[in-house]
């Protein structure tokens, strides 16, 4: 059996490091520096920084894409900038309607309407989302936000029916605990 030298492993290790760096830099070149900084700020929950860099990135042709606009909307929601998030969500739906993120943006648009206190509009948008995305992982969450909109408008019977449906039909969903709380 042939003994493998330390230099052999060293060469393999160096080759793997160089390959990893090459792949990283090739992927990183797909995004501008502002996009990268905006994405990093999102990862750190720095919503103000994320909004700054993502808006800056989106102002250029190289940085204007569906990922950047989606992350900008999410940053605006998390920062409580609901009016701007709603405007950017509409822009996203207009510009990137065929994107794989479009259903998620439809959901977010309904949630933003609820957060703005526009409960009737939120119910309409989220109901449309539910009809068009029955197999979505966000379906139970959409039902929850519809129920919350009903609850906010003192339509407790409609809200309760939806909370009960979430508990019964989606027992492992993250909104079950909140729905149970509202039922009680």
C-alpha positions in Angstrom: 0.0 0.0 0.0 1.4 3.4 -1.0 1.8 6.0 1.7 0.2 9.4 1.0 2.4 12.3 1.8 1.6 15.4 3.7 2.3 17.5 0.6 -0.3 15.6 -1.3 -3.0 16.6 1.3 -1.6 20.1 1.3 -2.0 20.4 -2.5 -5.6 19.0 -2.3 -6.4 21.4 0.5 -5.0 24.4 -1.4 -6.9 23.3 -4.6 -10.2 23.1 -2.6 -9.6 26.5 -1.1 -8.9 28.1 -4.5 -11.9 26.4 -6.0 -14.1 27.6 -3.2 -12.8 31.2 -3.6 -13.3 31.0 -7.3 -16.9 29.9 -6.9 -17.5 32.5 -4.2 -16.1 35.4 -6.3 -18.0 34.2 -9.4 -21.2 34.2 -7.5 -20.4 37.5 -5.7 -19.8 39.1 -9.1 -23.5 38.6 -9.9 -24.4 41.3 -7.3 -23.2 44.8 -6.9 -21.3 45.9 -3.7 -24.5 47.7 -2.6 -26.6 44.6 -3.1 -24.1 42.5 -1.1 -24.0 45.1 1.7 -27.8 45.3 1.7 -28.2 41.5 1.9 -25.6 41.3 4.7 -27.5 44.0 6.6 -30.7 41.9 6.2 -28.9 38.9 7.6 -27.9 41.0 10.6 -31.4 42.4 11.0 -30.1 45.9 10.4 -33.2 47.1 8.6 -32.1 50.8 8.2 -28.8 49.7 6.7 -30.5 47.2 4.5 -33.0 49.8 3.2 -30.2 52.2 2.5 -28.0 49.8 0.5 -30.9 48.0 -1.3 -32.5 51.3 -2.4 -29.1 52.5 -3.6 -28.5 49.2 -5.5 -32.0 49.4 -7.0 -31.3 52.8 -8.4 -28.9 51.3 -10.9 -29.6 49.0 -13.8 -27.1 46.4 -12.4 -28.8 46.4 -9.0 -32.4 46.5 -10.1 -33.6 42.9 -9.9 -36.3 40.8 -8.2 -34.1 39.7 -5.3 -33.1 43.2 -4.4 -36.6 44.6 -4.5 -38.0 41.6 -2.6 -35.4 42.1 0.2 -36.1 45.8 0.2 -39.8 45.3 0.8 -39.1 42.8 3.6 -36.6 45.3 5.2 -39.2 48.0 5.0 -41.8 45.8 6.6 -39.4 44.9 9.4 -38.5 48.6 9.9 -42.2 49.6 10.1 -42.0 51.6 6.9 -45.4 50.2 5.7 -46.4 52.8 3.2 -43.1 52.5 1.4 -43.2 48.7 1.6 -46.7 48.8 0.0 -45.5 51.0 -2.8 -42.5 48.8 -3.4 -44.6 45.7 -3.2 -46.9 47.1 -6.0 -43.8 47.9 -8.0 -42.5 44.4 -7.6 -45.8 42.9 -8.7 -45.8 45.2 -11.7 -42.2 44.6 -12.8 -41.7 41.0 -11.8 -45.2 39.4 -12.1 -43.7 36.1 -13.4 -41.1 35.8 -10.7 -41.1 32.9 -8.3 -41.3 35.5 -5.6 -44.5 37.0 -6.9 -46.9 34.9 -4.7 -44.8 35.7 -1.7 -45.1 39.4 -2.6 -48.9 39.1 -3.0 -49.0 37.6 0.5 -46.8 40.4 1.9 -49.0 43.0 0.2 -52.0 41.7 2.0 -50.1 41.7 5.3 -48.9 45.2 4.7 -52.5 46.4 4.2 -53.4 44.9 7.5 -50.5 46.6 9.2 -51.6 49.9 7.6 -55.1 49.3 9.2 -56.7 48.8 5.8 -58.5 45.7 6.9 -61.1 45.3 4.2 -58.4 45.7 1.5 -56.2 43.2 3.4 -59.0 40.6 3.4 -59.5 41.0 -0.3 -55.8 40.7 -1.2 -55.2 37.8 1.2 -58.3 36.0 0.0 -57.1 36.3 -3.6 -53.8 34.9 -2.4 -55.5 31.9 -0.8 -57.6 31.2 -3.9 -54.5 31.3 -6.2 -52.1 29.6 -3.9 -53.9 26.8 -2.1 -50.8 24.7 -1.8 -48.5 27.5 -0.5 -46.7 27.2 2.8 -48.1 30.7 3.5 -51.7 29.6 3.2 -52.4 29.2 6.9 -50.6 32.5 7.6 -52.8 34.2 5.0 -55.9 32.8 6.8 -54.5 34.1 10.1 -54.0 37.6 8.8 -57.5 37.5 7.3 -58.8 36.5 10.7 -56.8 39.3 12.3 -58.4 41.8 9.9 -61.8 40.5 10.8 -60.9 40.7 14.5 -59.7 44.3 14.2 -63.1 45.1 12.6 -65.0 43.4 15.5 -66.2 40.7 13.2 -65.4 38.1 15.9 -67.6 35.2 14.4 -65.7 35.3 11.1 -62.4 35.6 12.8 -63.1 32.7 15.2 -64.1 30.5 12.3 -60.8 31.1 10.6 -58.8 30.7 13.8 -60.5 27.4 14.4 -59.8 26.3 10.8 -56.1 27.1 11.2 -55.9 25.0 14.4 -57.9 22.1 12.8 -56.4 22.0 9.3 -52.9 23.2 9.9 -51.9 21.8 13.4 -48.1 22.1 12.7 -48.2 25.7 11.4 -46.4 28.4 13.3 -49.7 30.4 13.5 -51.5 27.8 15.5 -50.4 29.1 18.8 -51.5 32.6 18.0 -54.8 31.3 16.6 -55.4 29.3 19.8 -54.7 32.4 21.9 -57.3 34.3 19.9 -59.9 31.6 20.3 -59.5 31.6 24.1 
